[in-house]
Amino acid sequence: MDVLASAVFPSACALCAAPLLHLSRAPICATCWLDLPPQSGPLCLCCGEALGAHAFAGADRAPGDWLCRPCRVAPPHFERAISPGLYDGTLRALLHLLKYQRVEPIAHTLGAHLAAVVAELPALPTALTVVPVPLYRAKQRQRGYNQAELLARALVRAGRARGLAWTLDTAHLRRLRPTVSQAGLNPRQRRDNMRGAFAVTGSAARHNARHAPPAGPLAGHDILLIDDIYTTGATARAASHALREGGVRSVWVATAARAQPLHALPLLHLPMEQDVAFWAAPAASSANPGLPAAPRQPPVRRRS
């Protein structure tokens, strides 16, 4: 029936345009789902930043200290941030479909994939309260949904199917003010944009009762903070700081994708028709006809 329905109502993959062989709420073929770019190489043990060989050259780095410079200089308020894939290629296209074109069923598969990665984290608390990064209320009304919440709901369902004690909380972490889009901002602008943007509702400020145990709806909870993309960490740091101010015991961060610095990305092998070779032109020797022409320089491969 599945094959017959696909023949009667043909549709194409939203990414590669190949015919879909099975009915699916998310119009993505099996080949594209298997083409999610993974992360590779040495990563920061706290935030997941790709370290690269240059990161180990500092004289202040101890042997085995796999932390990026930002996490060493200003440790974040979360225990660890993980992402199963690189924000590139197919995964980038999938998140754009989810975030900007309202293909919401994509969150079901990405959330389940994220749950499998989170479940393998060492030292992860057994009982977790899953909290999606909230949108400002006007922005959520305009968009109609929060992609981080869709991912969080899918992750909780997948976690419960694995027998994990994960619960969802979308009520207590709030975005206090509208923030401009992080796209196009440098790291410092991103931090300024997100500073003080979040708070836990119903919790007393810790500076008002420094010696008293923090009270609030999330006090004592272990939090798994969910978002779609981790770029510089400005959002995760600001939200984690607000959660810790609200008295939570620990914060873990999980995102569907991780953006990495350009210098840390692997050199992609492009198809031949997209790979342009440039050769240095041999020097003409018209003024000295008796001299041999300069040797031809080896080709320099550049990506178009």
N, C-alpha and C positions, 0 to 999 in steps of 0.2 A: 504493500500500500504506500509505503514511503517513496519507493522508486516511481510508482505510478503517479503519485501526487506531484512529484518533482518534474515529471514529464509533462503533465497537464498544466501545471502552474510553474513554468520555468523561471528561475531567477539567477542572478549572478552575484558572485562575491563582491562585496563593497570595496575591497582592497585591490584584488588582482583581476576582477571581471571574469574569472573562470566560472563555468556553470556549477551551481550547487547541486550535489547529488543527494542531499537529504534535507528534509524540512527543518528549519531552525528559526527561532525568534531572532537570533543574531545572524545577519546575512554575511557570515564569514566562513570561508571554506576551511577544511581540515588542514590543508597545506599551510595556510597563513597562520592558523593557530599554533602550528609546530615551528613557526619561523620567528618566534619571539627572541630578540637578541639578549643573550645572557650577559651577566657581568663577569669580568675575568681580571686576573692580575691581583696584586696585593691591594687590599682595601683597608681603610681605617677601621679599627675594631670598635669604634664608637659610632661614627656617623656614616660609614660606608664610602667615604671619598676615596677615589682611586689615587694611590700614593705615587706610583711611578718610581723609576730608579733615582730621579733627582731628589726625592723626598728623604732618602737615606743618607744624603751627603752632609747634613747638618752636624756640627760638632756637639750640639746639645742633645742629640738623640742617643738614648741608651740602647744596647743590643736587645733586640726583640720588642722594642717599643713601636708597635704598629699603630700609631696615632698620627693624624694629620696635624698640621700646625695650628689651625683654629681650635681644634679640640684640646690641644696641649696648652694653648695660651688662655683660652676662655672655655673651660669644659661646659657642655650644655647641661640642661636640667633633666635630660633623659638618659636612660641606661645605655640604650643602643638603638640605632635606626637601621633597618634593613629594607632592601628592595630586591625582588627576584630578577628584574630585568633592566636593561639599559634603555633610557629614553631615546630611542632611535628606531628608524626603520618601521617594521610592522607594529611594534608596541606603541610607538609615537602616533601612528595613524589610527590605531584602535582607541587610544585615549582622546584623540581629537573627535572621533565619531561619538564617543560617549559624552564628551564635555560640551561640544558645540553643535552637534547634529542630533542629539537626543536619542541615540541608539542605546537605550538603557539596558537591554538584555546583555550587552557586552560586559556589564559589571558583574553578572552572575558568574561567568567563567573566570574573569580576572580575580574576583574575590575568592573563589575556591582555590585558584592557583596561589594566591597570597597566603591563604590559611595553611596550605601544605608547607610553605616555607617557614611561616611563623612557628608552626608546631614543632619544627626541628631545632629551634633556638635553644642553646644550652642555658641553664639557670633561669628559664622563663617561669614565672609564677604559675601555679596550677589554675587558680581562679583569676580571671581577668575581666575587667570592665572595659568594653570596647567603646571608644569615643571617637566619632568622626570629627575632623576639623570643620567647624561651622562656617556657613556663609553669613554675611550680613543679611538681616531679614528682608530688606528691600531688594537685594540682589537675588535672594532665593525666590521671592515672589516673581521677579522678572523672568528668571530662568525656569522656574517651575519645579526644580529638584536640586538636590545637592549631590554631586557625583561621589564625593567622599562618603556620604551616608549610604548610597547604593552599594558601594564597595564594602562598607562595614557590615551591612545587613547580610550580604552574600557570604562574607567571611564568618560571621557568627553562625549562620546555618551550616556551613561546611565544618566549622569547629565542633558544633554539637553532634553532627553526624559521625565525627571521630571520637565522641565521648568526652569532649573537653568542656570544662565549666566556664564558658564564655557568655557574658551577658552584654546587651547593648544599652547604652545610655546616650540619648540625643537631647536631653533636657537641660543639662547643667553647665556645660561649657558653652559660652556665648561669645559672639563677636560684638564688641561694644560700639564700634564705629565702622563706617565704610572705609575701605582701603583701595588704593588704585591698583590696577593690574601689575603684577610683579614682572611681567614680560617687558624686557627692555631696560630694567633697572639694574644698576651694578650692585654688588654685595652690600655696600654701605647704605645705599638708598633702600634696599630691601629690608635691612634691619630697622632703619628709621621708619619705614612704612608700616611695619608690623609691631613696633614697640607699643606696648600697652593696649593692643587691639583685642585681647581676650581676657575673660574673667570667669570664675566659677560662681554661678548664682547661688545665693543662700549661704555663702561661707563668710565668716568674719575675717577681716584683714589681719594677717599674722603680726604686723607691727603694732597693732593695738593691744595685743595680749601675747607678748613675746615669750613669757614663761609658762603660759597656759597651753595645753594641747590644742592643736587646731581643730575646729569643729566645722562641719559642713556636710553636704550630701555625699561627697566623694571622699571624705576624710578616711584614711586607712586603706583605701582601695589601691590595687595595682592596675594601672591604666595601659591599655593598648591604643595609641593614637593613630588614626587612619587618615591618609590623604592619597590623592592620585599621583602626585609627582613630588619628589624631593630634589630641589635644585641647589640652593646655597644653604638651606636649613633655617632661614629666617623665620618662616612660619612655624616649623616644628619647635624651634627654640622658644618663640614667644608663647605658643600654646602650652608647651611643657612647663614654662615658668609660671604661667597662670594656674596650671593644675597643681604644681607643687605648693604655690601660695594657698591653694584651697585645701591643703592638708593630705594630698594623696601620698601613698607610700613610695611608689615608683612609677616611672613612665617609660614605656617602650614605644617605638615609632615604627610603623610599617607603611610603605607606599607601594603602589603598583609598579612604579618606574623610578629610576634614579638618573638624573642628568649628571654628566661628568664633564670636567674641564676638557677643552679641545686637545690640550697637549697629552691627556691621558687616554684618549680614544685610540683604539687600534687602527692601523692603516687598512682601509677597506679595499678588497680586491674588486675593482670595478670591471664590468664587461668591457671587452676589447673596443667596442664602438664608442664607449664613454671615456676611454683612457687615451689621452693625447700625449704623444711623445714629441719633445722639442729637441732638436739638435742645434748645436752652435754652428753657424755657417762657417765653412773653411775660409780663412783669410786669403783674399786675392793678392797676388804679388805682382801687379802690373809695373810697379816702379822698379822692381828688381827681378826681371824675368829669369835670371839665372838661378835664383834661389828656389828651393822646393817649396811647395805649398805647405802651410801649417797642417799638422796632423789633425784629422777629424776628431772632435771631442766625443766622448762617450755620451749616449743619450741620457737625458734627465727626465725621469718620469714624473709627471704632475697630474693631479686629478683635475678633470675639467669641472 
